[in-house]
Amino acid sequence: MATPKFILELREKIGHDLLWLTGISGVVLNDAGQVLLVRRADNGRWALVAGILEPGEQPAVALVREIQEKTAVTVEVDRLVSMESLPPSSYPNGDQVQYLDLCFRCRPLHGDPRVNDDESLEVAWFPLSDLPPLSPHEQQAIANALSPDSTPAFARS
């Protein structure tokens, strides 16, 4: 995956130490009851479209950009569905990271989904009744997006 320039510059100063980042993800739902997923190039798993908030960006605007860059689909953000601190993780090169994920429900405006960058192997719409294996975090994000309650969910632990 392409690492944003600001992260590379921070890594020059802090090495592999834990870096706290704001992640953004989207549950893109169409009128046919399908969700847009990408198969990630780094691990081969199907996932919600996600990215990293860059300095100065607003979260919803950044998510619209990420979805367009990765899938060629233009979306409109409906609402924040969850905000959750994910567990710390590490990348193969030893970089330590922890994300605060802001997840939004989105609806497509136009564009046919396709691989639009080097971060994805496939892009496709999946019926909600026939999803590929997703992480528990992503399964909960989809459930939150489908909930009629418009109050964002916050992880409790």
Secondary structure as GFF3:
##gff-version 3
##sequence-region A 1 157
A	DSSP	alpha_helix	5	14	.	.	.	ID=ss1
A	DSSP	beta_strand	19	28	.	.	.	ID=ss2
A	DSSP	beta_strand	34	40	.	.	.	ID=ss3
A	DSSP	beta_strand	46	47	.	.	.	ID=ss4
A	DSSP	beta_strand	49	52	.	.	.	ID=ss5
A	DSSP	alpha_helix	59	71	.	.	.	ID=ss6
A	DSSP	beta_strand	74	85	.	.	.	ID=ss7
A	DSSP	beta_strand	89	90	.	.	.	ID=ss8
A	DSSP	beta_strand	96	110	.	.	.	ID=ss9
A	DSSP	beta_strand	120	127	.	.	.	ID=ss10
A	DSSP	alpha_helix	136	146	.	.	.	ID=ss11
A	DSSP	beta_strand	153	154	.	.	.	ID=ss12
###
